[in-house]
């Protein structure tokens, strides 16, 4: 258990404004299985061909090449080809189900099975809000966003690089990001992956909070590994996989598959490629440390062949999500799937049209870890404050959706029909009074009022209401407790690390 | 066949701007079956209890009561109770699959099975656009909207009361609406249901176009029957069902089920009620004329218990859609399900968030007829010009979605992987050049451009782009051909009917 990270809780318990604890949500509805078994078998067979005939490159990572050679792969230069069956055999040691511990034990999550965990957007260089428009992200933005994610009951995970703090040196900002996750939130989080030594720093900071022994035996930090598709791991990415896996921490292996650009223009081929790439990444983690937790990631969309830019929330990518979910279940690994994706530059109709399309597919595909589920705009270039809270509100609706429709006897309300009869009204009947408080999810940012009332109140659109909401959430934010000794330990570590290296700005 | 309605086509074929013909779309992906058989059986069993113990009222319709008495139902006053099994037995004569003929035979649709037909919003008293805001609909709006629906390749059906032409007398506007559908479009359409004589007028106008004999033997018009839930048919609604069915035309039976208001606050009970009500309406049509085409309608959502207004695009109503689809398939009737629903007053993020939620559930539930699939705002009070074209664009995406991911050998693109290899780019490879034109749906109103390009072009949101689009569509609209003799016949009929009655304004 985390030793003292949350030690002061009891003393101040009566006057904290800590958000309610929902540690993931269990999916109680079936997955949507788009493709029949024969189709999935064809994908698997073509994947074996791709892996054995074309193979994958590992750039500047002799250690990875050595591991593959020892495992029986065919290594020629930096190209690795995999005999059929090798990867599936290696993946047998990967856990189907594992916990990522949070420094507040009440927020520890379980990954795999029917669990669904929502995490915010990741990797955006820009931020935007309605007042100040779009600009480069700063550490101040990063802290704000971490606080907003902490405040939402529907986001179970603090994420990682929610925005890039571009006002800090490239080679040091990971320290401030990890610190912000640990200081301003007590939800589980992700560390740096941009270089193996930054991954190591992230894990070291987790050790300060959770204790070295605890971290050796438990997953407390994830790293999101974006591959260099098609079929390449550069040394930063394969190095980060090795660093996380060696520490028993969880790399999330995510191909970056854009049909027509980094993958063939056919979605089936793109899915086959993504499947192949993710198997390689997950198996590498097992070579480093058998039993290391890994997540089977999925990121498959297409380029808009008019603009040359990626498009998001498309029907093709929704179909790909369903198939990816099925493939992951056949491998038996926890799966990450698409989030609230959009190409839109604004929190407008396009943004939510595309985001809901992608998110629905993710949820029904059986995703266990939905990174990018809140805040994303502009094809991952911009984190919108307004979209963050809009998406979070929608994730609340998804919590309700995942619960399905239970069919216990009271739900049939036969007493209400007897009481009300034909032509009556159910508003005040006994069954309604008994159940109304929990009957429906109340989407806070959706206006259902009469036109006149809405108009009298300013006739706002959803983005404007979201603007009010995030400001209110920042105004009322109270940090979770963090032991002062631990806080000092983290600050000392950061200070030492920052002194050791000159600032690097690119 | 329609005799002469489309007679002039050949002569002018070379220079018409007629939109491409897509007569519905076939679903090639599986339905999403949310509920297990045991749950569905529980709903069916509770429905039998509801129908036999509580029953349904038929207000001021002695003919309907006579039909039910003769069929073996228990009729006491205006209350009808149904012995278990009676309705299912009557429904055996209803067709599982039928055509609705369009005056242009190339636009005739098939209903039932795996067919999906999209139709626009229905019943809105207000219209809105970005330039002029919200105001009462007029016949000019009605004509515009009919033209916009005609212009979209993704809307297969012209709909019915797309907006209320409130500048025309209540007892005569149905004539002008039916005329507009026949004059400005050649897609299938719906007639009036607000009184049996207006339903009869609508059918009579169809006879002028299609010929009396043809109409006797074929479905050429639908009527959308909104029930007075809970458990009531007023004489206008049951009269309209009888009128359409007697003429061999198709009533769409749609409960109006709002959990917490016109139904219990539990979604399972609301679904059970809706299921029961729709069985009664469909069976009444079979009593009038065995074999009459009917559509099993579904409209289940909830009231927002804060505002007292209906809420749309909720997780609960999405769940209800899936179950309704399953129940309809067990009965074996073509099913209408939810469309692009929202409570929003603007074509904003809320509007598309809710609409996509409802529409996805409709499509995956196996809906055959998706009325309300374009233009809806404000809980069916407002038809938005912008939302109409935004939704239509999204329906194009749904066409692509419904096609799934075929797994033929070329789709695996093995030649592309050989050509490109690890680290390459697929943009110009042979497989891409062979397939790029048909690979992806191109959403016309979704901007995927780089921020700078988008910004230089005005930094528009989706609603603004939609505003440009509908104006362009009206500017370039060309009417489909209509035989002059038929046109004269329709005008004569309308003039005679209008002379027979004084104007009625409420």
Interface residues (C-beta under 8 A of the other chain):
Chain A: X29 X30 X32 X33 X34 X35 X38 X39 X42 X43 X46 X49 X50 X53 X54 X55 X56 X57 X79 X134 X228 X230 X231 X232 X259 X260 X261 X262 X263 X264 X265 X266 X267 X268 X269 X271 X272 X273 X302 X303 X304 X305 X306 X307 X309 X310 X311 X314 X315 X316 X318 X319 X320 X323 X343 X344 X345 X346 X347 X348 X349 X350 X351 X352 X353 X354 X355 X356 X357 X360 X364 X378 X379 X381 X382 X390 X394 X397 X398 X400 X401 X404 X405 X406 X407 X410 X411 X412 X413 X414 X416 X417 X418 X420 X421 X422 X423 X424 X425 X426 X427 X429 X431 X432 X435 X436 X439 X440 X441 X442 X443 X445 X446 X447 X448 X449 X450 X451 X453 X454 X455 X459 X461 X462 X463
Chain B: X29 X30 X32 X33 X34 X35 X38 X39 X42 X43 X46 X49 X50 X53 X54 X55 X56 X57 X79 X134 X228 X230 X231 X232 X259 X260 X261 X262 X263 X264 X265 X266 X267 X268 X269 X271 X272 X273 X302 X303 X304 X305 X306 X307 X309 X310 X311 X314 X315 X316 X318 X319 X320 X323 X343 X344 X345 X346 X347 X348 X349 X350 X351 X352 X353 X354 X355 X356 X357 X360 X364 X378 X379 X381 X382 X390 X394 X397 X398 X400 X401 X404 X405 X406 X407 X410 X411 X412 X413 X414 X416 X417 X418 X420 X421 X422 X423 X424 X425 X426 X427 X429 X431 X432 X435 X436 X439 X440 X441 X442 X443 X445 X446 X447 X448 X449 X450 X451 X453 X454 X455 X459 X461 X462 X463
